[in-house]
Amino acid sequence: PTYEHDPAKEEDRKTILTLVESGLETLPTIYKEIIILYYIEELSYQEIADVLHVPVGTVGVRLRRGREALKKIIEERSHGQ
């Protein structure tokens, strides 16, 4: 069977992307840069550590904290708070 493009799913995807983008804008720079380098630029922990001149362990900690902060921002916005 052929699969039709589902406009509802596409709309959900756009909404999620908008929430993530607006959430990234409000994140502190220290977390925003880590998330962008890891998820968008697809750099490894070691590459990020080299770029930012921080230990690899710091990359992991900042990435975890950044994800947690972004998740909180998105949850608050998606629930209209």
Number of C-alpha atoms within 10 A of each C-alpha: 3 4 5 6 8 8 9 9 10 11 11 11 12 12 13 14 12 13 19 15 13 15 20 22 12 12 17 12 12 13 21 20 17 24 24 14 17 16 11 9 11 12 16 14 19 14 15 22 18 12 11 14 11 12 13 16 12 14 23 15 12 17 23 15 15 22 18 13 19 25 15 13 19 20 14 12 13 12 7 7 7
